Amino acid sequence: MIRRVKPQPIDLSRFDAAIVDLDGTLVDTLGDFVVALNLMLRDLSLAAVEAPAVEAMVGKGSEHLIASVLRHVGAAAALYERAWDRYQHHYLAINGAHARVYEGVAAGLSALRARGLRLACLTNKPTAFALPLLAAKGLDGYFVQVFGGDAFERKKPDPLPLLKTCEALGTLPARTLMVGDSSNDARAARAAGCPVVLVSYGYNHGEPVRGVDADGFVDSLLELSAQDDLPSSASFSL
C-alpha cells in the first residue's frame, strides 16, 4: 500500500546524486515515436499506428517498442530485423523534430545541480538516439553521465542500469534519487535500493502513475527542489 502524507519539500540533503529518465520525464517524445514508426511501417507496406497505442508501448526500449508495434498491426515477427533497420534510419533523421521539453525541466535540473547533486540521465532509449536528443533540446550540459539502453547488459526495470550508474557517479543507491515517469523506473529503483519519485505527466504503459509503488509524485521537476509548501497535487513519503 502506498502511504500518503502531507505534501512537503524533499530533503535533498539526503542525496548526493539523482538519476533522471529521458522519455516522458525530460522530453515528450511521443511525436517522434509516432512519426518514425509510421515511416517504418510504410516502408514495410503495413498499416499505420495511432499515438494512443504507441504511448502505451513506450518505456521498455526501442526493441520492445518495435516488436510491440509489429504485433499491434498483425505483422509477422520475422519482419523484426528489417523493421529495426528502417526504424533506426527514420528515427535518427527526425530525432527531436516532433518532441518538446516538458515545462519546468530546465529550471528543475538547474535547481538540483545548484543543490550540489550530481546528475545522470539513464534511459532505455539507444545511446545513439539519446545523446543527440539531449543536445538538440539543450539538456546535455546538465548531466555528468548519460547511459542509453544499450550501455549495460540489461535494461530497466532490471536494477543493473541503476546500480552501474550509481557506480559511475560514485554514489550509494540509498543516497541516489531516481526520477522517472513509470512503473518501469520505480521497479528498477526499488530493486536497486534507490528512493524514487515519479512525474505525473509521462508514459506509464497506459496505467495511472499514482497507482505505482513510489516514494512521491510531482507535476514538475521544479517541485523536487521547492523550499516552501508544494502544490496539493504533490505527495511524498521520503
KEKE-3310 file (N, C-alpha, C; in steps of 0.2 Angstrom, whole numbers, plus 5000, padded with zeros to 4 digits):
npx = (5004:5003:5009:5002:5006:5006:5009:5026:5042:5056:5069:5083:5096:5098:5103:5116:5116:5106:5097:5090:5076:5073:5063:5047:5049:5059:5058:5045:5042:5033:5028:5039:5041:5029:5030:5042:5039:5028:5034:5042:5033:5026:5037:5037:5025:5014:5000:4997:5000:4992:4994:4989:4990:5004:5009:5006:5015:5028:5043:5051:5062:5068:5069:5059:5048:5047:5044:5032:5024:5024:5017:5005:5000:4998:5008:5021:5033:5045:5048:5055:5069:5071:5062:5068:5079:5074:5067:5078:5084:5074:5071:5083:5084:5074:5075:5070:5063:5049:5047:5046:5052:5047:5038:5046:5057:5071:5073:5071:5081:5092:5091:5092:5106:5111:5110:5120:5119:5125:5121:5114:5108:5098:5092:5081:5081:5091:5108:5113:5102:5098:5109:5110:5097:5096:5106:5100:5089:5095:5099:5109:5121:5118:5121:5132:5134:5128:5118:5112:5100:5107:5119:5122:5121:5108:5091:5081:5066:5076:5087:5101:5105:5104:5112:5124:5125:5125:5138:5146:5143:5149:5141:5131:5117:5106:5108:5105:5094:5081:5072:5058:5045:5037:5031:5041:5053:5051:5051:5064:5071:5067:5072:5085:5088:5086:5079:5063:5055:5041:5036:5020:5016:5020:5024:5016:5014:5000:4993:4987:4999:5000:4996:5007:5020:5029:5040:5036:5027:5027:5022:5030:5048:5053:5047:5054:5064:5058:5056:5046:5029:5023:5013:4996:4995:5006:5014:5023:5033:5046)
npy = (4994:5011:5025:5039:5056:5072:5085:5090:5098:5089:5083:5087:5086:5073:5066:5063:5062:5062:5051:5053:5049:5049:5049:5055:5060:5070:5074:5076:5064:5057:5061:5060:5046:5041:5047:5041:5027:5026:5029:5019:5008:5011:5009:4995:4992:4991:4994:5010:5016:5023:5037:5035:5021:5019:5026:5018:5008:5013:5014:5003:5001:5003:4991:4983:4991:4991:4978:4977:4985:4979:4967:4974:4978:4967:4960:4949:4941:4939:4950:4958:4962:4969:4979:4985:4990:5000:5008:5013:5021:5031:5036:5042:5052:5061:5064:5072:5082:5082:5083:5089:5098:5096:5107:5116:5108:5112:5122:5114:5105:5113:5118:5107:5104:5115:5113:5104:5091:5078:5074:5061:5055:5042:5030:5019:5021:5019:5024:5031:5038:5045:5054:5064:5069:5075:5085:5092:5098:5106:5100:5092:5097:5097:5085:5073:5061:5050:5037:5025:5013:5003:5003:4994:4977:4973:4981:4994:4987:4981:4981:4983:4993:5005:5002:5002:5015:5022:5018:5024:5037:5037:5036:5030:5019:5021:5035:5041:5048:5042:5048:5047:5042:5031:5014:5006:5013:5014:5001:4997:5006:5002:4989:4991:4999:5012:5028:5034:5045:5050:5058:5066:5067:5058:5043:5029:5016:5016:5016:5023:5034:5037:5026:5018:5010:5021:5033:5046:5059:5071:5086:5093:5095:5105:5105:5096:5103:5112:5124:5129:5126:5113:5111:5105:5094:5087:5073:5065:5052:5052)
npz = (5000:4996:5005:5010:5013:5021:5009:5007:5006:4998:5007:5001:5005:5009:4998:4986:4973:4958:4947:4931:4921:4903:4891:4892:4905:4905:4891:4880:4869:4861:4849:4840:4841:4835:4822:4817:4818:4810:4797:4796:4796:4784:4775:4776:4770:4779:4790:4797:4814:4828:4839:4853:4855:4853:4864:4875:4873:4875:4884:4887:4880:4863:4855:4861:4859:4845:4842:4849:4841:4829:4832:4836:4823:4817:4810:4804:4815:4809:4802:4810:4810:4798:4801:4812:4806:4797:4806:4814:4804:4801:4813:4818:4808:4811:4824:4838:4832:4833:4846:4863:4876:4893:4903:4916:4917:4913:4923:4934:4934:4934:4947:4955:4952:4958:4971:4973:4969:4959:4942:4932:4917:4913:4902:4893:4880:4865:4865:4854:4850:4861:4865:4854:4855:4868:4867:4856:4862:4872:4884:4887:4894:4908:4913:4921:4917:4904:4900:4889:4883:4878:4885:4895:4901:4903:4904:4912:4918:4926:4939:4937:4927:4935:4947:4940:4936:4948:4952:4942:4946:4958:4970:4983:4982:4991:4993:4981:4971:4961:4947:4938:4926:4926:4930:4927:4929:4943:4948:4945:4953:4966:4966:4965:4977:4977:4982:4975:4964:4955:4940:4935:4922:4912:4902:4907:4903:4899:4911:4927:4934:4948:4955:4956:4965:4973:4980:4980:4970:4957:4949:4941:4938:4944:4956:4964:4971:4978:4991:4999:5004:4994:4979:4981:4973:4974:4982:4995:5003:5008)
capx = (5000:5006:5007:5001:5007:5005:5014:5032:5048:5060:5076:5089:5102:5099:5105:5122:5115:5100:5097:5084:5074:5073:5057:5041:5052:5063:5056:5039:5045:5028:5028:5045:5040:5024:5032:5047:5036:5024:5038:5045:5028:5025:5042:5036:5019:5010:4995:4999:4998:4990:4998:4987:4993:5011:5010:5006:5021:5034:5047:5055:5067:5066:5067:5052:5043:5046:5041:5025:5020:5023:5011:4999:4997:4997:5014:5025:5039:5051:5050:5058:5076:5070:5059:5073:5084:5070:5066:5084:5085:5070:5072:5089:5083:5069:5076:5069:5059:5042:5047:5046:5055:5042:5038:5050:5063:5077:5073:5072:5088:5097:5090:5095:5113:5113:5110:5126:5118:5127:5115:5115:5102:5098:5086:5081:5082:5098:5113:5114:5096:5098:5114:5108:5091:5098:5110:5096:5085:5099:5099:5115:5125:5116:5122:5139:5134:5122:5118:5107:5098:5112:5125:5123:5118:5100:5088:5076:5066:5081:5091:5108:5107:5104:5117:5130:5125:5127:5145:5149:5143:5152:5137:5127:5110:5102:5109:5104:5087:5078:5067:5056:5038:5033:5032:5047:5058:5050:5053:5071:5074:5066:5076:5092:5089:5086:5072:5061:5050:5038:5032:5013:5014:5024:5021:5016:5011:4993:4991:4988:5005:4999:4995:5013:5023:5035:5041:5032:5024:5027:5019:5036:5054:5055:5044:5059:5069:5054:5058:5040:5024:5022:5006:4992:4995:5012:5014:5029:5034:5053)
capy = (5000:5017:5029:5046:5061:5079:5087:5094:5098:5084:5085:5085:5084:5066:5063:5065:5062:5060:5048:5055:5046:5054:5049:5055:5063:5076:5076:5072:5061:5053:5063:5057:5039:5040:5048:5036:5021:5025:5029:5012:5004:5012:5005:4988:4991:4989:4999:5015:5015:5029:5039:5032:5014:5020:5029:5013:5004:5016:5014:4997:5001:5003:4984:4981:4996:4989:4971:4978:4988:4974:4963:4978:4979:4960:4959:4943:4943:4938:4956:4962:4964:4974:4985:4989:4994:5006:5012:5017:5026:5036:5040:5047:5058:5066:5064:5079:5087:5082:5082:5095:5098:5097:5113:5115:5103:5115:5125:5109:5102:5118:5119:5101:5105:5121:5110:5100:5084:5075:5071:5056:5053:5035:5029:5013:5023:5018:5029:5035:5042:5049:5059:5069:5072:5079:5090:5096:5101:5110:5097:5088:5100:5096:5078:5071:5054:5048:5030:5023:5006:4998:5004:4988:4970:4973:4987:4995:4988:4977:4986:4983:5000:5010:5001:5004:5022:5024:5016:5029:5043:5037:5037:5024:5019:5024:5042:5042:5048:5040:5052:5044:5043:5025:5008:5003:5017:5013:4994:4997:5009:4998:4983:4994:5002:5020:5031:5035:5050:5049:5064:5064:5068:5054:5037:5024:5010:5016:5015:5029:5033:5037:5019:5014:5010:5026:5037:5053:5061:5078:5088:5097:5093:5110:5104:5092:5107:5118:5126:5131:5121:5111:5111:5100:5088:5083:5070:5062:5048:5052)
capz = (5000:4996:5011:5008:5018:5019:5005:5010:5001:4999:5010:4996:5009:5010:4992:4983:4966:4955:4941:4928:4915:4897:4888:4897:4911:4902:4885:4877:4863:4858:4842:4837:4840:4830:4815:4815:4817:4804:4792:4796:4794:4777:4771:4776:4767:4784:4792:4802:4821:4831:4845:4860:4855:4854:4871:4880:4872:4876:4890:4888:4875:4856:4853:4864:4855:4838:4842:4851:4836:4824:4835:4836:4817:4814:4806:4806:4819:4805:4799:4815:4808:4793:4804:4816:4802:4795:4812:4816:4799:4801:4820:4818:4804:4814:4831:4842:4827:4835:4853:4867:4883:4897:4907:4922:4917:4913:4929:4939:4933:4937:4954:4958:4952:4962:4977:4974:4966:4953:4939:4927:4913:4912:4898:4889:4873:4862:4866:4848:4850:4867:4866:4850:4858:4874:4864:4852:4867:4876:4891:4888:4899:4915:4916:4921:4914:4901:4898:4885:4885:4876:4889:4900:4898:4904:4904:4917:4926:4930:4943:4935:4925:4941:4951:4937:4935:4954:4952:4938:4949:4964:4975:4986:4979:4996:4993:4974:4969:4954:4945:4931:4924:4925:4935:4924:4933:4950:4949:4944:4959:4972:4966:4966:4983:4976:4983:4968:4963:4948:4937:4934:4916:4907:4899:4912:4899:4899:4918:4931:4938:4955:4957:4956:4971:4973:4986:4979:4964:4956:4942:4938:4941:4949:4963:4968:4975:4982:4998:5003:5003:4987:4977:4984:4969:4975:4988:4996:5009:5009)
cpx = (5004:5004:5007:5002:5006:5011:5020:5038:5052:5067:5081:5095:5104:5102:5112:5121:5108:5101:5090:5083:5074:5066:5051:5043:5055:5059:5050:5041:5040:5028:5033:5044:5035:5026:5037:5044:5032:5028:5041:5039:5026:5030:5041:5029:5014:5006:4999:4997:4997:4994:4996:4990:5000:5013:5010:5011:5027:5037:5051:5060:5064:5065:5060:5047:5042:5042:5034:5021:5019:5017:5005:4996:4996:5002:5018:5031:5045:5053:5054:5065:5075:5067:5063:5077:5080:5069:5072:5085:5081:5070:5078:5088:5078:5070:5075:5064:5052:5042:5048:5049:5049:5043:5042:5056:5070:5078:5074:5079:5093:5097:5093:5103:5115:5113:5116:5125:5121:5122:5117:5108:5103:5091:5087:5082:5090:5102:5113:5108:5096:5103:5112:5102:5092:5101:5105:5091:5088:5099:5105:5120:5124:5118:5130:5140:5128:5123:5112:5105:5103:5119:5127:5119:5110:5098:5083:5070:5071:5085:5098:5109:5108:5110:5124:5131:5127:5135:5148:5149:5147:5148:5134:5120:5105:5102:5108:5097:5085:5072:5064:5048:5034:5035:5039:5053:5057:5052:5061:5074:5073:5071:5084:5093:5089:5079:5070:5055:5048:5035:5025:5011:5016:5020:5021:5012:5003:4990:4992:4995:5005:4997:5001:5016:5030:5035:5037:5031:5025:5024:5024:5042:5056:5052:5049:5063:5065:5056:5052:5035:5023:5015:5002:4993:5001:5012:5021:5029:5041:5055)
cpy = (5006:5022:5036:5051:5068:5082:5091:5093:5092:5087:5082:5084:5077:5062:5067:5066:5061:5057:5050:5051:5051:5054:5049:5058:5070:5079:5072:5070:5057:5055:5060:5049:5038:5041:5043:5029:5020:5026:5022:5007:5005:5009:4998:4986:4988:4995:5004:5013:5022:5030:5036:5025:5015:5022:5023:5008:5007:5015:5008:4996:5001:4996:4982:4985:4993:4982:4972:4981:4983:4969:4967:4978:4972:4958:4952:4945:4942:4945:4961:4966:4970:4980:4989:4993:5000:5011:5017:5023:5032:5040:5045:5053:5063:5067:5071:5083:5087:5081:5089:5094:5100:5104:5112:5111:5107:5119:5120:5106:5107:5119:5113:5101:5110:5118:5105:5093:5083:5072:5067:5055:5046:5033:5022:5015:5022:5025:5034:5039:5047:5055:5065:5073:5077:5085:5095:5100:5105:5107:5093:5091:5099:5089:5077:5064:5053:5041:5028:5015:5001:4999:4998:4982:4970:4980:4988:4991:4984:4982:4987:4990:5005:5009:5003:5011:5025:5023:5022:5036:5043:5038:5030:5024:5022:5032:5045:5042:5047:5045:5049:5045:5037:5019:5005:5006:5015:5006:4994:5000:5005:4992:4985:4997:5009:5022:5033:5040:5050:5056:5061:5064:5063:5049:5032:5018:5010:5016:5021:5028:5034:5031:5015:5015:5014:5030:5044:5054:5069:5080:5092:5095:5099:5109:5100:5097:5113:5118:5127:5125:5119:5111:5105:5093:5084:5079:5066:5057:5048:5054)
cpz = (5000:5001:5009:5014:5016:5015:5008:5005:5003:5002:5005:4999:5010:5004:4989:4976:4964:4948:4937:4922:4909:4895:4893:4904:4909:4896:4883:4870:4859:4851:4838:4836:4835:4823:4813:4814:4811:4797:4791:4793:4786:4773:4771:4773:4773:4786:4797:4809:4824:4838:4852:4860:4856:4861:4876:4879:4874:4883:4892:4883:4868:4853:4855:4860:4848:4838:4844:4845:4830:4826:4834:4829:4813:4810:4809:4810:4815:4802:4804:4813:4803:4796:4808:4812:4799:4800:4814:4811:4800:4808:4820:4813:4807:4821:4834:4838:4830:4842:4856:4874:4888:4901:4914:4922:4917:4920:4935:4939:4936:4944:4958:4958:4957:4969:4978:4972:4960:4949:4933:4923:4911:4908:4895:4881:4871:4863:4860:4847:4855:4867:4861:4852:4863:4871:4860:4857:4872:4883:4892:4893:4906:4918:4915:4918:4910:4898:4895:4887:4882:4880:4893:4897:4899:4905:4910:4914:4930:4933:4941:4932:4930:4945:4947:4936:4942:4955:4948:4942:4956:4970:4977:4983:4984:4996:4985:4973:4962:4953:4938:4931:4924:4930:4933:4929:4941:4952:4949:4951:4965:4972:4968:4973:4983:4978:4976:4968:4956:4946:4935:4927:4910:4904:4904:4909:4900:4906:4922:4935:4945:4958:4958:4963:4971:4979:4986:4972:4963:4949:4938:4941:4945:4956:4967:4973:4978:4989:5003:5002:4996:4986:4980:4979:4970:4982:4989:5003:5010:5016)
residu = (MET:ILE:ARG:ARG:VAL:LYS:PRO:GLN:PRO:ILE:ASP:LEU:SER:ARG:PHE:ASP:ALA:ALA:ILE:VAL:ASP:LEU:ASP:GLY:THR:LEU:VAL:ASP:THR:LEU:GLY:ASP:PHE:VAL:VAL:ALA:LEU:ASN:LEU:MET:LEU:ARG:ASP:LEU:SER:LEU:ALA:ALA:VAL:GLU:ALA:PRO:ALA:VAL:GLU:ALA:MET:VAL:GLY:LYS:GLY:SER:GLU:HIS:LEU:ILE:ALA:SER:VAL:LEU:ARG:HIS:VAL:GLY:ALA:ALA:ALA:ALA:LEU:TYR:GLU:ARG:ALA:TRP:ASP:ARG:TYR:GLN:HIS:HIS:TYR:LEU:ALA:ILE:ASN:GLY:ALA:HIS:ALA:ARG:VAL:TYR:GLU:GLY:VAL:ALA:ALA:GLY:LEU:SER:ALA:LEU:ARG:ALA:ARG:GLY:LEU:ARG:LEU:ALA:CYS:LEU:THR:ASN:LYS:PRO:THR:ALA:PHE:ALA:LEU:PRO:LEU:LEU:ALA:ALA:LYS:GLY:LEU:ASP:GLY:TYR:PHE:VAL:GLN:VAL:PHE:GLY:GLY:ASP:ALA:PHE:GLU:ARG:LYS:LYS:PRO:ASP:PRO:LEU:PRO:LEU:LEU:LYS:THR:CYS:GLU:ALA:LEU:GLY:THR:LEU:PRO:ALA:ARG:THR:LEU:MET:VAL:GLY:ASP:SER:SER:ASN:ASP:ALA:ARG:ALA:ALA:ARG:ALA:ALA:GLY:CYS:PRO:VAL:VAL:LEU:VAL:SER:TYR:GLY:TYR:ASN:HIS:GLY:GLU:PRO:VAL:ARG:GLY:VAL:ASP:ALA:ASP:GLY:PHE:VAL:ASP:SER:LEU:LEU:GLU:LEU:SER:ALA:GLN:ASP:ASP:LEU:PRO:SER:SER:ALA:SER:PHE:SER:LEU)
# end
